Amino acid sequence: MNVDQHLKVAQWHMEQARLHATTEHTCGCPVNEEYQRIIDIVESGEKIEEDLSCSVQS
């Protein structure tokens, strides 16, 4: 993906999170290994480094 595509996916995820937080919607999104790695990095507070190869898959 290019930068614009990454930003569009991030925008979609942010809007989904906002909607999930304001409704009684239950999210069925699975947490795969790559998403868990990202969650762990964000929760740890460590600096987010540039990933040179994106391995996020649906």
SULGI-V133983 format. One record per backbone hydrogen bond with DSSP energy under -1.0 kcal/mol. CO is the residue of the C=O (numbers start at 1). NH is the residue of the N-H. Records with the same first field share a line. If there is no record, write none. Layout:
CO->NH + NH
//
This chain:
2->6
3->7
4->8
5->9
6->10
7->11
8->12
9->13
10->14
11->15
12->16
13->17
14->18
15->19
16->20
17->21
18->22
32->36
33->37
34->38
35->39
36->40
37->41
38->42
39->43
40->44
//
